[in-house]
Amino acid sequence: MRNRRAALLALGALLAASVAPASAGPTAIIDLGGPHEYVRADAVSPLAAVDLYVRAGLDRQTDAQNGLAALVAESILQTPVATGAGPALALSDAIDACGASVSYEVAAQNIRFSLQGTPEAIAAAAPLVARALATPSFTPATLTAARATLGDRIADGEADARAVGLQMLRGSYYRAGAAFPQFGNAGSLSALGSADAKSFYTAWYLRGDAFLTAVGRTGPATEAASRALIGALPAGSASPPPPLATRPFGAEPKRLVTYRKIGAPYVVVGFAAPPIGDPDFAAAWVMRSLLAGVFERGGATTPPPFGNSVGSLYGYDTAPAQFALWINGSRIDPSVGLGAIIALVKGTATKPLSDAVVNRYKETARGEWSLETLSLDDRAAALGSAVARGLDADASDAVPAAISGVTAADLQRVAKKYFQKFDVALVMPRGSDGG
């Protein structure tokens, strides 16, 4: 592959063609007795995914509950369930034995439980998941197992300089529980016990605030599974929390510095950004491609993620959203890279880009967007993030056309509105003087 852009364009076109059956029809909405399920059928896929969204994310945590949202979710996966043959197994192991998989994702406002497999495997696994959701175990033994699993995930994040920098910027940008790490930290988890977990579950795991998405080979099996999962949650609704709050950027960038056992420094730059559904989203998505494109290098092969010069994460499913761009200091001098970013965002805000440049990065942006809904998990998450924000479930389908309509004036407006103020996280090798 000649370069990153050529690879994205070619792969984006291929993937867009390969997933076309999944996006052929609009999402169907099924009433599950109050809560709704949003279904995107794909008869070509051999698998299905059923996702349950529970309004029990990071923002439900108090200042003393760092990590509690993840601890409760992980405890549900560690809850022992009887399978009818042999001793009870932890839910995650029991689901594996059914030929399916179960996982969860901790987000700012929701916990997303995902059950995936063939329709037959989902039918066998759903009653077990429902049993654990209805009567989760918060015994000391279960919490110990949950802490151990979360500890591994925390360690993985701490070993990734990009993840470290991103969390520093999230903690600087968002306020209250939404600013906490997804999985807490070892100290905060050790301070949380059975009473904390039970209280959190009782307060927030409520049927009236939940919904489901289903994608892939959907049908009677996935609908029955969805009814079992939603029926397992206690009835009721909680008072909605206030909107997510953020800290304003200063006149000068905030400089956040930490040290890790890494081979080279990483620079991560964080901006405010419009979420999906916002009129500025398509232009901001093109701006994302433009910012990464300033560091393009020609090459015969595509390097692994840790070898990339630059990368980004756009948390567009959260409002207010955040966009972060990271620079690998082993491939680009950090000061040079940061200077190039500043020059580009200021230049774009003051002078419209040429049509040739705009069209080039619109093509790249469309290819990158096609990769956002490739897997079953991606498609289910796209539905869920739109519904959670009160948008049409098929909001992601409108993005390619919106990208096509982006103009140089749109990019200039977005650059002025969102990309002139930012914070910078520096993740330095241990032993460095930080200079």
Beta strands, then each sheet from edge to edge (+ up, - down):
strand 1: 28-31
strand 2: 36-41
strand 3: 48-54
strand 4: 80-81
strand 5: 89-90
strand 6: 101-106
strand 7: 111-117
strand 8: 211-216
strand 9: 255-260
strand 10: 266-273
strand 11: 310-314
strand 12: 321-328
strand 13: 423-429
sheet 1: 1+ 2- 8- 3+ 7- 6+
sheet 2: 4+ 5-
sheet 3: 9+ 13+ 10- 12+ 11-
end
